[in-house]
Amino acid sequence: MVRRSVWQDRTRGGKRMEKPTKGRNARSIRITDTLTRALTDWYAQSVVAHRADPLGYVWPGTTGGPMAADTPTQALERALTDAGLLDHDGKPLVSLHGLRHGAGSLLLSQGVPLIVVSRFLGHADVQITAGAYSHLVDADAQLAEAARRMQAALEAADAERPAGAEQLEIPEIAKDTGISR
């Protein structure tokens, strides 16, 4: 459950800062098995090996308190620099926000519904997600899949009808609009 962000503000003499989530509501987040293993390893290293507070911060700063707000960005930039993932000006190829956008794009490319991606990213409104990612949604493929599922559901309903039961007559108005079974 995410309720707030906590960090150390270097511009204010290291003062502890807290901010609620954007929507001001706590929200549940789902994490991958890979992240679960990484957090387990991190816990073992920081709490068991280095005696950090087991009820403390997930990612404490070097003093054990909250890390500075720019520490995650600096860590990503260091990792990208070490890996040689820099542009022609020597700047990192991706930002934390870019990784977040990449995650949304990857989920959509794997057929995860837009509403699920929206919730995964923590967007307050699916329209935010639709505006940013609609170019990645293959609407034709989704419509074809919806039609396939509708056909399968109708065939299953027909198969469950008792032998000798009459099929309902399709109203004349449905025939005029091209709707039929």
KAVEN-V762297 format. One line per field, one symbol per residue. phi: phi as a letter, one per 30 degrees, with the letter a starting at -180 (. if undefined). psi: psi as a letter, one per 40 degrees, with the letter a starting at -180 (. if undefined). A space follows every 50 residues. Layout:
BEGIN
phi: ???
psi: ???
END
This chain:
BEGIN
phi: .ccacbaccddciiddcbbddedicdbdbcbddddedddddddddddddc hdddcdddbdddcjddddecdddddddddddedicbddcicedbcedddd dddddddddcideedddedediddbddddeddbedcdddddddddddddd dddddddddddeeiddddddeeddddcidac
psi: hhdiihihhdeffehhiihiideeiiiiihiiddddddddddddddddde fihdeaidgiadeeaiiideddddddddddddefgiaeeeiieiiddddd ddddddddeeehidddddddefhdhdddddddedeehgdddddddddddd dddddddddehiheiihihhidddddeehi.
END
